[in-house]
Amino acid sequence: MALERDFPLFPLPLVALPSELVPLHIFEERYKTMMARCLEHEEEFGIVWLADDGLREVGCACEIAEVLERFPDGRLNIVARGTRPFRIEARQDDLVYPAGSVEFVADDPEDVDAGLLEEVHEAYARLVEQATDREPQRDEIARMSAYELASTVEFGLQSKQSLLELRSETERLRVLLRLFSSAVQRLQALERAQERARSNGKIRFTPPPPTP
């Protein structure tokens, strides 16, 4: 796939996924300029995780889904929507904002195992029920990709980055199955701990009625 030069890059301490909605407050001059260009030309920009050990090579292109607020000094509150993953091939320093030559990356051709997909959907439904006390719409879940499922749950940044870097939907689903199952177990353990705390650690029982 051909490289795209001058692609705007927004290094942030977060990971965006395709389909995820990300609220952003734009206040630095260079990023005001970046967003003005993206809005004028209806172009994407890339969110890249700026981790403690440096900038990651794989990021997520985003479109500006909505401008929530404009301030007189040029600051913006926006909502960005993730669109597609890319890999940074070279950084550029010739623009007023961070940019690079990037390659948009596609998934490897594959047939997703129906049994695995069902397992993931079931694990996700259990997680939603456990976390929200509501039963999710199974037909809605069935239409969601791995990215769409992951974008609705708060995972650690490393887990999200790993999902973004995988070029196989099957592998992403396998990762999600582990993450969803682990999250359900943690929520169940938390509920048990809270129940013990409410009982002050004592076993509650109803004594039998007195014998006449």
N, C-alpha and C positions, 0 to 999 in steps of 0.2 A: 504494500500500500504506500502511496506517495506521502512524503513529509509535508506538513503544513507549517510554514514559517510565520513568525510574528504572532504566534498564538498567545493571548494574554494568560498569565499565570498568577494565581492568587494563593501564595503559601499561607496556610492557616494551621492552628493546632487542632484540626479535626479532619475526619475522613467523610467524604460524600459518596453516596452510591447512586447509580442510575435509578431514576424515579423518585429519589428522596427529595423532600422539600427542606431547604436550609435557609433560615432567616439570617440576614447579614446586615450589619450597620457599617456603612461606608463613610469613613471620616478622613483618611489620609489623602493628601492631594493627588498622589500618583494613582490611587485606586479610584478616586473621583473621576480622573481622566479616563481610566480604563472603562469604567461603567458607562460614562457618557458615550464613548465610542461604541460599546456593545449595544447600547440602547439605540443609537443613531443608525447603526448598520444591521441591527437585529442579529448580532453575532454572539457566539458562545465564548465563555472564558473557562479556565480550568482551575478547580480547587485541588491543591496538592498538600498532603499532610506534611507539616513541618514538625517532625519529631525531635526529641531531645538530641538524637544522634545525627540529625541532618534531614534534608529534604528527600522524600521518597521519589522514585523514578516514575511510578504509575500513579496517575491522578484520575479525576472524573470531570469531564466537560459538563458545564452547566449553562442553562439558559435563564434569563431573568423572567421568572414567571409573573411577578407582580411588583410594582413599585408601591410600597405602603405609604411612604412619606418623603417629601422633599423639603429640605431646609434652605433658608436664604443663602447660607454660606456654601451650598453645594453638597452638603452631607445627604446621604440617602439611607432609608430603611427599605430593604428589598427582601423578596423571597426568591431564592434560586432553586431551580429544579435540575437534578442530575440527569444527564442524557446518555453518555457513553464513556467508556474508559479510554485512556490514552497513555502512551509512554513518552517521556521526555527524552529526545535523542541529543539535544544540545541546548544549552542556555544562551539567551541573547541579552546583551547589555546596551543595545543601541536605541532602545525606546525609553520613554519616561517612566514606564511601569515594567515590572518583571514580565518577560516573555520567553518563548523558546520555539525551537523546531520540534514538533511532536508527530507521533504516528498514532492514529486511532487503531485500536486493536479489536479484533473480532474473535468470537468463540470458535473453537475447533468443531468441525462437523461431528454430530453424534446423535444417537437415539437415547433419550432419557428413559430410564427404567420406570415403568408405571408403578411397580411395587414400592420403590424408593420414594417416588413422588407422593404416594398415598401416606407413607409413614411420616414424611415431613409435614404434610398438611394436618395429619392427626396430632402430631406433637405440637404444632403451632396452635391448633384449636384448644388443646389442653392448657397451653401457656396463657392464651387469652382468657379462658375461663378462670384459671387460677388467679390471674392478676387483676381481672376486672369484674369477676362474678357475673359475667354475661356470656351467653352462648353465641359464638360468632356465626355468621352466615356461611355455611359450608360451600355454597356455590360461588361465593365471592373468593374464598380462599383457593378454590380449585383453579381460578383464573390467574392467580398471582405467581409471578416468577420468583426465583430465589432472591434476586435483588429487591423485588417489591416486598417480599416477606421480611427480609432483613432490615429494610428501611423503616419498619414500624416498631422495631425493638432496639433498646439501648444496649449495645454490646461494647466491649472495650475497643479502643482504637485499633489495636493490633489485629483483633479478629475481623474488624470491618476492612482493614487494609488487605488482609489475606484473601477475603472474598473478592475484593476488587481486582486482585492480581491473578486470580484463577481464570483460565480460559476455557473452562468446562462447566456447564450447568450441572452436570452430574456431581462433580467434585464440590461445587458450591452447595448443592443439596445435602451432600454427606456431612459437610461442615455444619450446616444449619441444623441437621438432625441432632448432632452432638450438642450444639449450643442450646437449642430449644429444650432438649431433655434435661440438660444440666440446670437450666433456669427453672424448670418446673420443680426439680428436686430441691433447689435452694429455697423457692417459695414455700414448698411444703414444710421444710425444716424450720423456716421462719415462723410459720403458723403454729407449729408444734411448740416452739420456744415461747411464743406469745401466750399460748394457752397455758403453759406451765407457769408463766409469770403471773397471769391472772389468778391462778389458784395458789400463789405463794409457794409453789413447789410441793404442796400437800395433795394427797389423794383425796378426792371428794367422793363420798358415798352416802347413800340414804340408809340410815339404820332401820332395821325391821321394827314394825309396830310392837309396842309392849304386849306381853302375854296377859290376857284377862285373868 
